[in-house]
């Protein structure tokens, strides 16, 4: 293999790696957003669960000591 062919192949590999790095950065950003949204949904569900328990106690559907 000639040196110029090897250099050409290495440049192509470097270009491919740059694209892969950009894709990974984008994926990390998207995963971060999904994690934030999931945490937000989880907090809201916890609040709703607390509200439901309070409603049950007020309607005397469960023992108030629980």
Buried (B, 14 or more C-beta within 10 A) or exposed (E): EEEEEEEEEEEEEEEEEEEEEEEEEEEEEEEEEEEEEEEEEEEEEEEEEEEEEEEBBEEEEEEEEE
